[in-house]
Amino acid sequence: MTIRRVGVLTIAVFVLGFVAGQTFDSGPTANAQSRKVFELRTYTAPEGKLPNLVARFRDHTLAFFEKHGMDSVGYWVPEEAPASGNTLIYILAHDRREAATKSWEAFRADPEWQRVRDESQVDGPLTSNVVSVFMDATDFSPMQ
């Protein structure tokens, strides 16, 4: 893993803690059964394709995620080059790891998503690399 990618992931995890802590305040009665699993995803786009990837997320992908039971926590583009020109980072929340697997399977099999994906890639793929990391909140995290 390159130093740049480690830096991007470190920033994303920090932002996750802050944003998710504000978003998922489950209160003092939460127990281990109600804890969510979080998925940090980092997409690298080919040269010049990041605007198209961001547009596809904004205009289509988020609605498909919601349709298939995936909760969007946040979406980011790094500030510094070169990652600012080719990287999209986002975090999803799932009820549990098995739910994530089922949601991704349903999402990928959705004929309408396949149509949108194919139409958005007529001039070539919008991603050259995808990294997914599943995370559990620590016991001291503001969100559980």
DRENMIKE-182018 format. One record per residue (C-alpha): x, y, z; residue number from 1. Coordinates in pm, whole numbers, always signed. Layout:
N
<x->X y->Y z->Z n->NUM> .
...
END
This chain:
144
<x->+0 y->+0 z->+0 n->1> .
<x->+146 y->+335 z->-97 n->2> .
<x->+202 y->+614 z->+153 n->3> .
<x->-53 y->+826 z->-36 n->4> .
<x->-320 y->+556 z->-8 n->5> .
<x->-244 y->+505 z->+363 n->6> .
<x->-283 y->+881 z->+414 n->7> .
<x->-614 y->+885 z->+229 n->8> .
<x->-742 y->+590 z->+432 n->9> .
<x->-627 y->+751 z->+759 n->10> .
<x->-812 y->+1072 z->+676 n->11> .
<x->-1122 y->+878 z->+572 n->12> .
<x->-1127 y->+679 z->+895 n->13> .
<x->-1090 y->+999 z->+1099 n->14> .
<x->-1376 y->+1161 z->+908 n->15> .
<x->-1582 y->+843 z->+954 n->16> .
<x->-1550 y->+869 z->+1330 n->17> .
<x->-1656 y->+1230 z->+1335 n->18> .
<x->-1938 y->+1217 z->+1079 n->19> .
<x->-2077 y->+882 z->+1187 n->20> .
<x->-2065 y->+992 z->+1548 n->21> .
<x->-2290 y->+1280 z->+1454 n->22> .
<x->-2514 y->+1066 z->+1234 n->23> .
<x->-2557 y->+742 z->+1427 n->24> .
<x->-2602 y->+845 z->+1789 n->25> .
<x->-2768 y->+531 z->+1918 n->26> .
<x->-2791 y->+650 z->+2279 n->27> .
<x->-2699 y->+476 z->+2601 n->28> .
<x->-2937 y->+182 z->+2554 n->29> .
<x->-2756 y->+47 z->+2247 n->30> .
<x->-2618 y->-303 z->+2275 n->31> .
<x->-2392 y->-520 z->+2062 n->32> .
<x->-2690 y->-651 z->+1863 n->33> .
<x->-2773 y->-303 z->+1733 n->34> .
<x->-2420 y->-211 z->+1623 n->35> .
<x->-2369 y->-152 z->+1257 n->36> .
<x->-2078 y->-261 z->+1043 n->37> .
<x->-1921 y->+12 z->+833 n->38> .
<x->-1767 y->-25 z->+490 n->39> .
<x->-1499 y->+215 z->+374 n->40> .
<x->-1465 y->+211 z->-4 n->41> .
<x->-1201 y->+389 z->-210 n->42> .
<x->-1241 y->+414 z->-587 n->43> .
<x->-961 y->+520 z->-818 n->44> .
<x->-1079 y->+654 z->-1153 n->45> .
<x->-882 y->+648 z->-1479 n->46> .
<x->-741 y->+980 z->-1599 n->47> .
<x->-1020 y->+1233 z->-1655 n->48> .
<x->-1303 y->+1001 z->-1539 n->49> .
<x->-1355 y->+1122 z->-1179 n->50> .
<x->-1622 y->+1380 z->-1273 n->51> .
<x->-1819 y->+1106 z->-1452 n->52> .
<x->-1786 y->+871 z->-1154 n->53> .
<x->-1900 y->+1141 z->-911 n->54> .
<x->-2194 y->+1228 z->-1138 n->55> .
<x->-2300 y->+863 z->-1155 n->56> .
<x->-2297 y->+842 z->-776 n->57> .
<x->-2486 y->+1170 z->-736 n->58> .
<x->-2744 y->+1099 z->-1007 n->59> .
<x->-2796 y->+723 z->-970 n->60> .
<x->-2586 y->+511 z->-737 n->61> .
<x->-2705 y->+652 z->-404 n->62> .
<x->-3065 y->+573 z->-492 n->63> .
<x->-2969 y->+214 z->-578 n->64> .
<x->-2778 y->+182 z->-250 n->65> .
<x->-3088 y->+296 z->-62 n->66> .
<x->-3309 y->+61 z->-264 n->67> .
<x->-3087 y->-230 z->-163 n->68> .
<x->-3062 y->-146 z->+207 n->69> .
<x->-2724 y->+26 z->+220 n->70> .
<x->-2704 y->+342 z->+434 n->71> .
<x->-2478 y->+616 z->+298 n->72> .
<x->-2266 y->+781 z->+570 n->73> .
<x->-2068 y->+1017 z->+348 n->74> .
<x->-1877 y->+1073 z->+25 n->75> .
<x->-1545 y->+1255 z->-13 n->76> .
<x->-1283 y->+1358 z->-266 n->77> .
<x->-932 y->+1419 z->-127 n->78> .
<x->-805 y->+1777 z->-129 n->79> .
<x->-446 y->+1712 z->-240 n->80> .
<x->-326 y->+1601 z->-582 n->81> .
<x->-290 y->+1351 z->-729 n->82> .
<x->-573 y->+1182 z->-535 n->83> .
<x->-797 y->+1488 z->-573 n->84> .
<x->-814 y->+1420 z->-945 n->85> .
<x->-887 y->+1049 z->-939 n->86> .
<x->-1019 y->+930 z->-600 n->87> .
<x->-1366 y->+894 z->-451 n->88> .
<x->-1395 y->+775 z->-90 n->89> .
<x->-1721 y->+679 z->+74 n->90> .
<x->-1859 y->+497 z->+375 n->91> .
<x->-2167 y->+278 z->+393 n->92> .
<x->-2335 y->+140 z->+705 n->93> .
<x->-2490 y->-206 z->+712 n->94> .
<x->-2690 y->-379 z->+985 n->95> .
<x->-2433 y->-661 z->+985 n->96> .
<x->-2175 y->-817 z->+752 n->97> .
<x->-2421 y->-1073 z->+611 n->98> .
<x->-2664 y->-792 z->+527 n->99> .
<x->-2384 y->-615 z->+340 n->100> .
<x->-2318 y->-925 z->+131 n->101> .
<x->-2688 y->-963 z->+44 n->102> .
<x->-2722 y->-593 z->-37 n->103> .
<x->-2420 y->-596 z->-269 n->104> .
<x->-2547 y->-910 z->-445 n->105> .
<x->-2891 y->-754 z->-501 n->106> .
<x->-2735 y->-425 z->-613 n->107> .
<x->-2504 y->-591 z->-868 n->108> .
<x->-2789 y->-808 z->-1003 n->109> .
<x->-3033 y->-517 z->-1040 n->110> .
<x->-3110 y->-486 z->-1414 n->111> .
<x->-3172 y->-111 z->-1385 n->112> .
<x->-2833 y->-61 z->-1213 n->113> .
<x->-2665 y->-269 z->-1485 n->114> .
<x->-2823 y->-45 z->-1749 n->115> .
<x->-2707 y->+274 z->-1572 n->116> .
<x->-2358 y->+131 z->-1520 n->117> .
<x->-2325 y->+23 z->-1883 n->118> .
<x->-2455 y->+356 z->-2018 n->119> .
<x->-2212 y->+549 z->-1797 n->120> .
<x->-1918 y->+347 z->-1929 n->121> .
<x->-1971 y->+376 z->-2305 n->122> .
<x->-1640 y->+567 z->-2324 n->123> .
<x->-1456 y->+328 z->-2093 n->124> .
<x->-1465 y->+215 z->-1731 n->125> .
<x->-1505 y->+476 z->-1455 n->126> .
<x->-1290 y->+284 z->-1205 n->127> .
<x->-945 y->+133 z->-1232 n->128> .
<x->-922 y->+15 z->-869 n->129> .
<x->-1168 y->-46 z->-586 n->130> .
<x->-1068 y->-108 z->-224 n->131> .
<x->-1325 y->-216 z->+36 n->132> .
<x->-1258 y->-235 z->+411 n->133> .
<x->-1521 y->-351 z->+661 n->134> .
<x->-1492 y->-190 z->+1004 n->135> .
<x->-1646 y->-231 z->+1349 n->136> .
<x->-1676 y->+71 z->+1577 n->137> .
<x->-1457 y->+52 z->+1884 n->138> .
<x->-1615 y->+53 z->+2230 n->139> .
<x->-1502 y->+414 z->+2276 n->140> .
<x->-1630 y->+538 z->+1941 n->141> .
<x->-1900 y->+808 z->+1956 n->142> .
<x->-2115 y->+584 z->+1737 n->143> .
<x->-2176 y->+216 z->+1789 n->144> .
END
